[in-house]
Amino acid sequence: ETAKSGEPYVLSTGTGSGKSLAYIVPIVNHILQQGPGQGIKAIIVYPMNALANSQAEELSKFINRGYPDEKGLVRFKRYTGQESDVEREAIIANPPDILLTNYVMLELILTRAIETKGIVPKARGLQFLVLDELHTYRGRQGGDVSLLVRRLRAATESPGMQCIGTSATLASEGTLLEQRTEIA
């Protein structure tokens, strides 16, 4: 229900409790309702490429399993800097519905000419931005990522973009009110 509201939210719960599905299901639902293949509707930012890689495998199970040739209706691609030139060019030419990346590559998407011309226009009206492992963005890095989010919203002309943060370790002690205060 919180995801359906369109308001930004932070989800903090233990490892293995379904955080990823809590944002993937609303994203996939939105894409299926609006029709897939209409540009990038969600960007999911991971703090490490290893996490993006493992989540790409999990996402493949959720989105593709059970379809002929294991190709579901909703397309997603990883864009972390580990892709070959051919893979990168294919993503720029035909961006997926969901883009998995890291904050460094997201910065490059907003600053390098090839991505600014190829990816950014196809993310116009971006609906969702997920920052997984939100607790990793503290201090100066947190400030940099905060500005990156604002620049992404402006570049994609997405004033209604829903920002979602997830973490297993944001706050685990104290009352619910104390935990919410710490997260805020």
DALINRA-V705154 format. One record per pair of residues at least 4 apart in sequence whose ideal C-beta (glycine too) atoms are under 8 Angstrom apart, sorted by the first residue. I is the first residue (numbers start at 1). J is the second residue. D is the distance in Angstrom with one decimal. If there is no record, write none. Layout:
# DALINRA-V705154
i	j	d
I	J	D
I	J	D
This chain:
# DALINRA-V705154
i	j	d
1	5	6.8
2	7	7.2
2	9	5.0
3	9	7.2
3	22	7.1
3	23	6.7
3	25	7.8
3	26	3.7
3	162	7.7
3	164	7.4
4	26	6.5
5	9	8.0
6	160	6.7
6	162	5.4
7	162	7.1
8	162	6.2
8	163	4.2
8	164	6.9
8	165	7.9
9	164	6.0
9	165	7.5
10	134	6.4
10	164	7.6
10	165	4.2
10	166	7.3
10	167	7.4
10	170	7.1
10	183	5.5
11	19	5.6
11	22	5.5
11	23	7.3
11	164	7.0
11	165	7.2
11	166	4.9
11	167	7.8
12	166	7.3
12	167	5.1
12	168	7.2
12	169	7.9
12	170	4.3
12	171	6.1
12	179	7.3
12	183	6.0
13	17	4.5
13	18	7.6
13	19	6.0
13	168	6.8
14	168	5.6
15	168	4.6
17	168	7.9
18	22	5.8
19	23	7.4
19	132	7.9
19	166	4.5
19	168	7.1
20	24	5.6
20	55	6.4
20	58	6.5
20	59	7.9
20	132	7.6
20	166	7.6
21	25	5.5
21	62	7.3
22	26	7.9
22	166	7.6
23	27	6.1
23	44	7.7
23	128	7.4
23	130	5.2
23	164	5.0
23	166	6.8
24	28	5.9
24	59	6.7
24	62	6.2
25	29	6.1
26	30	6.3
26	128	7.8
27	31	6.5
27	41	7.2
27	42	4.6
27	98	6.5
27	127	7.7
27	128	5.3
27	130	7.9
28	32	6.2
28	62	7.7
28	63	6.6
28	74	5.4
29	33	6.3
30	34	6.1
30	41	6.6
30	42	8.0
30	127	6.0
30	128	7.4
31	35	7.8
31	36	5.3
31	41	5.4
31	42	7.5
31	74	5.1
31	97	4.8
31	98	7.5
32	36	6.8
32	73	6.5
32	74	6.7
34	38	6.5
34	41	7.2
36	73	5.1
36	74	5.2
36	75	6.6
36	97	5.2
37	75	7.2
37	97	7.0
38	97	7.7
39	95	6.4
39	97	7.8
39	122	4.3
39	123	6.3
39	124	6.8
39	125	7.4
40	95	5.0
40	96	6.8
40	97	6.8
40	98	7.4
40	99	5.3
40	119	7.1
40	122	5.7
40	123	4.0
40	126	6.4
41	97	5.4
41	98	7.0
41	125	7.9
41	126	6.7
41	127	4.8
41	128	6.6
42	97	7.0
42	98	4.6
42	99	7.3
42	126	7.4
42	127	6.3
42	128	3.9
42	129	7.5
42	130	6.9
43	98	7.7
43	99	4.9
43	101	6.4
43	106	6.9
43	123	7.1
43	126	6.6
43	128	7.3
43	129	5.4
43	130	7.3
43	152	7.5
44	52	8.0
44	55	7.4
44	98	6.6
44	99	7.3
44	100	5.1
44	101	7.4
44	130	4.3
44	132	6.4
45	101	5.9
45	102	6.3
45	103	5.5
45	106	5.9
45	129	7.2
45	130	6.6
45	131	5.2
45	132	6.7
46	51	4.3
46	52	4.1
46	55	6.5
46	80	7.9
46	100	6.8
46	101	7.4
46	102	5.7
46	132	5.1
46	133	6.9
47	51	6.7
47	102	6.8
47	103	7.3
47	132	7.2
47	133	4.9
47	136	4.2
47	137	7.5
48	52	7.2
48	102	7.1
49	53	6.1
49	80	4.7
49	81	7.4
49	82	6.0
49	102	6.2
50	54	6.5
51	55	6.1
51	132	6.9
51	133	6.9
52	56	6.3
52	78	5.6
52	80	5.2
52	100	5.0
52	101	7.0
52	102	6.3
53	57	7.0
53	78	6.9
53	80	7.8
53	82	7.9
54	58	6.6
55	59	5.9
55	100	6.5
55	132	7.4
56	60	6.4
56	76	7.3
56	78	4.8
56	100	5.7
57	61	7.0
58	62	6.6
59	63	5.7
59	76	5.7
59	98	7.6
59	100	7.4
60	64	5.0
60	65	7.5
60	70	7.5
61	65	5.1
63	72	4.3
63	74	5.3
63	76	6.6
64	70	4.5
64	71	6.0
64	72	4.4
65	70	6.8
65	72	7.9
67	71	5.6
67	72	4.8
67	73	7.6
74	97	5.1
74	98	6.8
75	96	4.0
75	97	5.1
75	98	7.3
76	96	5.0
76	97	6.5
76	98	3.8
76	99	7.3
76	100	6.3
77	87	8.0
77	91	5.1
77	95	7.5
77	96	4.3
77	98	7.8
77	99	6.2
77	100	7.0
78	82	7.5
78	83	7.1
78	100	4.6
78	101	7.4
79	83	6.5
79	88	7.4
79	91	5.6
79	99	5.6
79	100	6.9
79	101	4.8
79	105	5.9
79	109	7.6
80	100	7.3
80	101	5.8
80	102	5.4
80	105	5.7
81	102	7.6
81	104	7.2
81	105	5.5
81	108	7.9
83	87	3.8
83	88	4.8
83	91	7.1
84	88	6.9
85	89	6.2
86	90	6.4
87	91	6.5
88	92	6.4
89	93	6.1
90	94	6.3
91	95	6.0
91	96	7.1
91	99	7.8
91	119	7.4
92	114	6.3
92	115	6.7
92	118	3.7
92	119	5.9
93	118	7.1
95	99	6.7
95	118	7.8
95	119	5.7
95	122	4.5
95	123	7.1
99	119	7.7
99	123	7.6
101	105	4.5
101	106	5.4
101	109	7.3
102	106	7.0
103	107	6.5
103	137	7.7
103	144	7.8
103	145	5.5
103	148	6.2
104	108	6.7
105	109	6.3
106	110	6.8
106	148	6.2
106	152	6.8
107	111	6.2
107	148	6.0
108	112	5.0
108	115	6.3
109	115	4.2
109	116	7.4
109	119	5.4
109	120	6.6
110	115	7.5
110	116	6.8
110	120	6.8
110	148	7.4
110	151	5.7
110	152	6.5
110	155	5.5
111	115	7.9
111	116	7.0
112	116	6.4
113	117	6.1
114	118	5.7
115	119	4.6
115	120	6.6
116	120	5.2
116	155	7.9
117	121	7.2
118	122	7.3
119	123	6.2
120	124	7.6
120	155	5.4
120	156	6.4
123	156	4.6
123	158	7.8
124	156	5.4
124	157	5.3
124	158	7.3
125	156	7.0
125	157	6.7
125	158	5.8
126	152	7.2
126	153	7.8
126	156	4.4
126	158	4.2
126	161	5.1
127	158	7.4
127	160	7.7
127	161	6.5
127	162	6.4
128	161	7.0
128	162	5.3
128	164	6.6
129	149	6.5
129	152	6.6
129	153	8.0
129	161	5.6
129	162	7.3
129	163	5.1
129	164	7.1
130	163	7.9
130	164	4.6
130	165	7.7
130	166	7.0
131	137	6.7
131	145	7.1
131	149	7.8
131	163	7.2
131	164	7.2
131	165	4.9
131	166	7.4
132	166	5.2
133	166	7.0
133	167	5.9
134	165	3.6
134	166	6.1
134	167	4.6
134	170	6.5
135	167	4.5
135	169	5.3
135	170	5.0
136	141	7.6
137	141	5.6
137	142	4.3
137	145	4.5
137	146	7.9
138	142	4.8
139	143	7.3
140	144	6.4
141	145	6.3
142	146	6.3
143	147	6.6
144	148	6.3
145	149	6.5
146	150	6.9
147	151	6.3
148	152	6.2
149	153	6.5
149	163	6.4
150	154	6.5
151	155	5.9
152	156	6.0
152	158	7.6
152	161	7.6
153	158	5.3
153	159	6.6
153	161	5.3
156	161	7.3
170	179	7.9
170	182	7.1
170	183	4.9
171	178	7.6
171	179	3.9
171	180	7.7
171	182	4.2
171	183	5.2
172	179	7.4
173	178	7.6
173	179	7.5
174	178	3.2
174	179	5.7
174	182	7.4
175	179	7.0
176	180	6.3
177	181	6.4
178	182	6.4
179	183	6.4
180	184	6.2
